[in-house]
């Protein structure tokens, strides 16, 4: 139990530190934007490239892991989307709710926690889950939001806008760069490699502090019942689904199975809030769900790490 506490507590201590620094005014609102930009544009892409070029294609190709993780997302996303859409008659708000119920914080909390819990061997699956989350899963949510916002306008234009935004996303570009280098056998010069490693090592602590800064923002007044529903689905149902498929359906290395479950048990990431802000709908539900799921995950992650 003490061993698990030593894994969980440092992660949430850094989140709490960011929260406290923002609440006390030591770090301003501008720090949220700037630190987040550093993590997204420099630190996490560097960490992603470093992990990929340090691995092998055989080690990274684990289709069972990908399917188990994505089934956990789909089994929540689709029913929540349909139920909330029928209830509210609003596709945009239903998309925000469905994303909040299934969008795991794989990058900012998942990677640091997996590193502490399972060591460097867990970083490749953590990065793959992060790529799936910020590319495929987030892209699907954007498509639904575009369809909702355009209301009969060209869906082709929505896909074009989406493609451009994905191409510009460093979290999408970095694994492509790493994959090309791994497949081609090209290597960076030694000094460049060390620079990438230095940047990558800053990703985990900065991401956790950035999470705390984000959570310290004032929460909009919204229905607590909806957020509680989404949090229960995210923290309890999603990891149970991933556990079933990772351990009882697909064959994969033990470390990959554990990582699939832990990453599925992550609290809601900032994706749904970003969607809500971009389209001006559902920000209150998104931010409250992120806050409550992050607090609740202290307990649920402790339980999962103890069981696994």
N, C-alpha and C positions, 0 to 999 in steps of 0.2 A: 504493500500500500504506500509506503514511504517512497519507493522507487517511482511509482506512478505520479505521486504528488510532485516529485522533483522534475518530472517531465511537463506536467500541466501548468504548474504554478509559474515558472519563468516566462512562459508564453503569455499568460494573462497578466503577469506583473508588468510586462512591457506595454501591453494594451492599456492597463490602468495608469501607467506613467504618462502615456500620451494623453489620456483622458484628463488626468489631474493638471498637466501643464496647460492644456487648453482652457479648462475651467477656471484656473487661477490667473489666466492672462499671461503666463510666462511665454507661451507661444500663441501667436495671433491666428485669426481665421485664414490669413494668407499662407500660414505654414501648412495647412491642410492641402491646399492646391500645390504648393511647391514641393513638399515632401512626396506627395502622391505622384507628381510628375517625375521626380527623380527615380522612384521605384519602378514606374511603368516604362519610362523611356531609357533608363540606364541599368539599374540594378537587376531587375528580374530578367530582362533580355540577356544580360551578361551571364547570369546564373544558368539560364536555359541553354545557351550556346555551350557553356563550359560542361554541363552535364551530358549533353548530346555527343559532343566531340570526344568525351572521355569514356563513352560507352561503345557498344557494338550493335550492329543492326539486329543480330540474333537476340541480344539481351533486351532490346527495346520492343521487339515485335511480340506482343502478348495480347492477341485478339480477345481471349477470354476476359482479361482485365477490362478492356475497353467496353465490351458488351455488358459485363456485370455492372460497371459504373454507370453506363448510359441507360440501362434498363431502370436502375434506381431513379434516374432523373425523369425518364419518360412516364413511368407508372404513376408518378406524382403530378407531373406537369399537365398531362392530357386531361385526366379527370377534374383537376382543380380548374383548369381553363374552361372546360365545358360547363361545369356546375356554376361557376361564378359568372360566366357569360349568360347562361340561361336566367340566373337570378337578377343580374344587374342590367342585362340587355346592352352591355357596354364592352366591346371586345378589348379596348385598350386597358381598361381597369382589370378585366379578367386576366389579361396577359401579364400585367404587373403582379397580380396575386399569384398566378401560377409560377412565375419566375421566382418570386420571393419564397415559395414553398419548396423549390427544387434547386436553386442556384447556390452551390456550395462555395465557401470562401477557401478555395484550394490554394490560391497564390499567397495571400497575405497571412493566413493562419495555418493552412494545410501544410505547406512546405516546411516552415519552421518546426511545427509540431512533429511531423514525420521524421525530420532530421534528428530531433532530440529523442524520439521514441524508438526508432528503428535504425538510425545511422544512415550513412551515405547511400547504402543499397536501396533505400526507399525513395531517393530523389528522382530517379527516372520515372517510376509510375506516378509520382506526385506531379512532375512536370507534364506528363502526358495528360493527366486528369485536368490540369490547369489549362492546357491547350484546348482540350475538348470543351471546357467550360466557357472560356472567353472567345472561342471561335464558333464552333458548331452550335452550342446551346444558346449563347447570347445572340448569335446571328439569327436563329430561328425566332427568338423573341422580337428582334428588330423588324423582321419581315412582317410579323403579325401587327406590330405597332404601325408600320408603314401602311399596310392594308387598311387598318382602322382609320388612320389620319387622312388618307387620300380619298377614301369613299368613292370608288369607281374610277379614279385616275389610273393611269397606266401602271400595272404591276411591274412591267419591264423596267420602268424608271426607278421603282423602289429597289429592284434587284441591282440595278446599276449603281445607285447610291450606296447600297450595302457593300457591293464589291469594292468600291473605291475606299470606303471607310475601313474595310478589313485589310486592304493592301497597305493602308497608312498606319495600321496598328502594329507597334513594335513587338507586342506579345504574339502576333501572328508571324511577323517577318523573321524574328529571331530563330524560332525552330526550323524555319525553311532554310535559313543560312546554315545553321548547325547540321541539318540533314544533308544538305548538299556537300558540305565539307566532309562529313562522315562517309557518305557514299563514294565520293571522289578520291578520298585519301589525302586531300590537301590539308596542310597544317599551317597554323599561324606561326610567325616567328616567336621565339621564346619570350621576348619582352612583351609582345601583344598578348600572349597567353596569360602571362602573369598579371597584366593589367585587367584582363577579363575576370580572372579569379578574384582580384581585389574588389572590383565592382560587384561581382556576384556575392561575395561574403557580406556586403552591406545590405543585401536584399532583405534578409529575414528580420533583423532588428528594426530596420527602417519601416518595413511593411507593417510590423506589429504596432509601432508607435503611431504610424499613419492611421491605422484602424482606430486606435484610441482617440486620436484627434477628431476623426469623423464622428464617432459615437458621442462625443462631447457637444455636438451641435444641438441646438434646441429642437426638440421633437414636436411635430405638428399634432394637434388634438385630433384623434381618430378613434374608430371603434376598436377597443381592446380585444373584443371577442374574435374578430377576424384575424388579427395578428396572432393571438394565442392558437387559433386553429392552424394557421400556417406554420407556426413554430413547432407545434407538436408533430405535424407531418414531416417537417424538415429534420428534426432531431431524433425522432423515434422510428417513424415508418421508413424513411429513405435508407438509413444504414441497415435496417433489418432486411430490406429487399436486396441490397448489395451483398450482405452476409450470406443470404440463401444462395444466390447465384455464384458468388465467389468460392464458397466452400462446398456446395452440394450439386452444382450443375457444370461449371467449367473447371478445367484443369489449368493451374498456374502455380508458379513458385510461391511458397508460403509467405514471403515478404510482400509479394504483389497482392495476395489475398487480404492480408492484414491492412495494407495501405488502401485497398479499394473500400474497405469498410470504414476506416478512420476518415478518409477523405469525404465519403458520403455522409459521415456524421458531423462534418464541419457546420458551423452556423451559416446563416445566409450571408453571402458576399454583397459587395456594393453594387453589383450589376443591376438589380431591380430599381435601386434608388437612382442610378444613372439614367435608366430608361425613363423613369418617372419625371426626372428633371428635364430630359431632352424633349419630352412630349407634353409636359405640363399636366400630368395626370397621375394620381395615386402616390405621390411622394410621401404622404403621411403614413400610409399603411406600410410602404417599403421601408422607411427609416425606423419605424417602431418594430417591425419584424426583425430587422438587422440587429437592433439593440437587444431585444428580448431573447433572440436566439443565441446571441453571443454570450449573454449572461447565463442562460440555461445550459449552454454547451460546456460550461465549467464542470457541471455535474455529469452530463451524459458522456462526455469524452473520458472523464475519470472512470466511469463504469465500463465503457468499451475497452479502454486500455487495460483495465484489470482483467477483463474476460479474455481478451485476445492474448 
